[in-house]
């Protein structure tokens, strides 16, 4: 049970910054007045002695608010890291009104009045909270910290011309008993509204209405409920067009921004039942170990599959974006932990890491075992339910590969192999063949093994054969009847000779992104039309990991230029219409021909969709260049 708070053991740092040395464009009327109003609540209804409140103000005009020290970086840091830690208290309030920014790690940066463009002096709030939650503060003191930020939360990259630098005081060992409550005026990326005509921040105004008349003990005990009431007020104001921001509160925020204790702010909540987790979030020990486990690791293959499965297995709605929230593992687990799980208090991070461990390549097997051990330790300590076994990778269907290597006489050395978990040599010509002879041999090979016929047939061809309609080749189906190859098999084209030299690196990079980010990513596919085709299209396509697939919505005259750009850009997958299509076929978008759901396009479904389109007489071709399915001569077994 949390003891009644004695106002005499409550201390505060209250800061209001209106003027900045950055320049007059940064002037912000209202924060100094808001800081005074908040200090008045502390020393009035809350009953905190005035000597316990460190008030730092930098108003636009002196004399408009009570005299105080200015909110310089020196004064802020001296009060927060030297003077206040020496006091014997139970609770620390930090209130800040003024400008605010988020750095690349989503840490709240609060510029001081002496901030300049060349040296934007500031307080790093997350670093300060970490410091106050550590052994730097004398044991038994300040077991609770409340931070209130009436500031914007705009990314520093949008603050052109400013140099924040780094000031992060070194924290000691984490003291788990210390809990922290952080209340922001806005969510990441949002601006906080300042009503200049009233010289008041909309957020502070709303918060003080809910604190009015409350003692410090009532205010602290009911802080989570007060925060929710503030959020409700803002939702109503948003519906009426009176607000644009959405406040956010975080309980016991850790060094990495994760919520450690769910909704448990005071000590009043009952202990969890045996075998059940206190909350569906990680504890500090889990974060410490996880930071070591994930340090300097790139996103492994199937990361999006792991992310999506974490939601599905815990009974949570999968985020609709079909994309990972970040390109960094630690940021992804922070996102998962902030969302929390519903299934028996199971943190979403646990199934995510379990899935990653199950899919690691053999060379990373040691890391996979360490990851599994971390999941088991953390689950047992939190009292969560067992983490289900991740699904195995689907078994690939048998594919038949045909490689055509041209000689100097318009004929082709031909080689065939099968693939299902390993490469298996099927047949190799002892002389160059014409395409009719290649087709006849393919016919014989398919007839020779009818019980284990492939699902997919992949043609590895030189650039000049990309216009050969292999999918239309006739093959014997039964008795004397022949059928078009592409109506009964997934027919794919590959162009491995064009993936050599400098073009090889972007090809591998894009395929690795595809395996990591998943097949449903909204940027995976790009539609290219005639107006996009230029000498710079290839450079544009290779500039970033996406796209991995191009739909070539181009006329016949520009088709080969488009395919050149696809190969130059390292794009592994492309779909185009065969030249000579009827006018009604060229008028139909490729997406329509493939019957693609406008809401989501799964790239892995394209081979099967293309077969359906061919059955419907849509003359489409598919290039599908998977770097992992090209054997060297020594990898084939006879």
Helices and strands as residue ranges (DSSP letters): G 7-9, E 10-17, G 24-26, H 31-43, G 50-52, E 53-58, H 73-78, I 79-83, G 84-86, E 91-97, E 101-102, E 108-111, E 122-124, H 125-132, E 144-150, E 154-155, G 156-158, E 179-184, E 194-195, E 200-201, H 202-211, H 216-221, H 223-239, E 248-251, H 284-294, H 303-313, H 329-339, H 348-358, G 362-364, H 365-382, E 399-406, E 412-419, E 423-428, H 435-448, G 450-452, E 456-460, G 463-465, G 470-472, E 474-478, E 481-484, H 485-488, E 490-494, G 496-499, H 503-517, E 525-529, G 530-532, H 537-542, E 549-553, G 556-558, H 559-568, E 573-577, H 583-586, H 590-593, G 603-605, H 606-615, E 620-624, G 627-629, G 633-635
